[in-house]
Amino acid sequence: MDRVTIVLQDAPYGNEKVWNALRLSEALLTEGVEVRIFLYGDSIPMVKKGQSPPKGFYNLGEMVKNLIAKGVEVRTCLTCTKARGFTEEELIDGVEIGKTIDLARWIKEDPKVLVF
């Protein structure tokens, strides 16, 4: 099975990069591709529980929940998560706090990587 790692770095609602990455993840799953997502820096808040974006905006938290339910592995960078004051309890169920070495292993296993 094909596998792709997607690395996100931008703030969830500042532009549409993160939204487009999640939409692409959904499309890849439809094509039978396994997807893994690693979050760095300002993308970390996208996996905070209880998001309530303004009416008419997409809800990235719900998109992530749906992807996890479909088998997508989502991890955050430990250092980036701590720097933003988040704990594992505040993150969407199924999101793991990982380390850069996890991402390095993913890339070693399957070097197909997209960075948003």
C-alpha positions in Angstrom: 0.0 0.0 0.0 1.2 3.5 -0.8 1.8 5.8 2.2 2.3 9.5 2.4 3.4 11.7 5.3 2.1 15.2 5.5 3.9 17.8 7.6 1.9 20.9 8.7 3.5 24.0 10.0 1.1 26.9 9.5 -1.6 28.3 11.8 -4.9 26.5 11.2 -7.1 29.4 10.4 -4.6 32.0 9.1 -4.7 30.8 5.5 -6.0 27.7 3.7 -2.9 25.6 3.7 -3.9 23.4 6.6 -7.5 23.0 5.3 -6.2 22.1 1.9 -3.8 19.5 3.4 -6.7 17.9 5.2 -8.8 17.9 2.1 -5.9 16.2 0.2 -5.6 13.7 3.0 -9.2 12.7 2.5 -8.7 12.4 -1.2 -5.6 10.2 -0.7 -7.6 7.9 1.5 -10.2 7.6 -1.2 -7.5 6.5 -3.5 -6.3 3.8 -1.1 -3.2 5.7 0.2 -2.3 5.5 3.8 -1.8 9.0 5.3 0.2 10.1 8.4 0.1 13.7 9.6 2.8 15.4 11.7 2.2 18.8 13.2 4.9 21.4 13.9 4.8 24.9 15.2 1.7 27.0 14.7 -0.3 24.1 13.3 -0.6 22.5 16.8 -3.9 24.4 17.7 -5.7 22.7 14.9 -6.0 19.6 17.2 -7.3 21.4 20.2 -10.6 19.9 21.6 -13.7 22.1 21.5 -13.0 24.3 18.5 -15.8 26.6 17.6 -15.0 28.5 14.4 -17.3 31.3 13.3 -20.4 30.3 11.3 -19.5 29.6 7.7 -15.9 28.5 8.5 -14.7 25.0 8.2 -13.9 23.2 11.5 -10.4 21.7 11.2 -10.9 19.8 14.5 -13.8 17.9 13.1 -11.9 17.2 9.9 -9.0 15.7 12.0 -11.5 13.6 14.0 -12.9 12.2 10.8 -9.4 11.4 9.4 -8.4 9.7 12.7 -11.6 7.6 12.5 -10.5 6.5 9.1 -7.1 5.3 10.3 -4.9 8.4 9.8 -2.2 8.7 12.4 -1.7 12.2 13.7 1.2 13.3 15.9 2.4 16.7 17.2 5.9 17.8 17.9 6.5 17.5 21.7 8.6 20.7 21.9 6.1 22.7 19.8 3.1 21.4 21.8 4.7 22.3 25.1 5.8 25.7 23.8 2.2 26.5 23.0 1.0 25.4 26.5 -1.0 22.3 25.3 -1.2 19.1 27.2 -2.3 15.7 25.8 -5.7 16.1 27.6 -6.5 19.2 25.6 -5.9 17.5 22.2 -8.5 15.7 20.1 -8.8 12.0 21.1 -6.4 9.9 19.0 -3.8 12.6 18.5 -0.4 11.6 19.9 2.3 13.9 21.1 5.4 12.7 19.4 8.9 13.7 18.6 10.9 14.7 15.6 12.5 11.2 15.6 9.0 9.8 15.0 8.8 11.9 11.8 12.3 10.8 10.8 11.3 7.2 11.1 8.2 7.7 9.1 10.3 9.4 6.3 12.8 6.6 6.5 10.0 4.0 6.1 8.3 5.8 3.2 10.0 8.9 1.8 6.8 10.3 0.2 6.5 13.6 2.2 4.4 16.7 1.6 5.0 19.8 3.6 2.3 22.5 4.0 
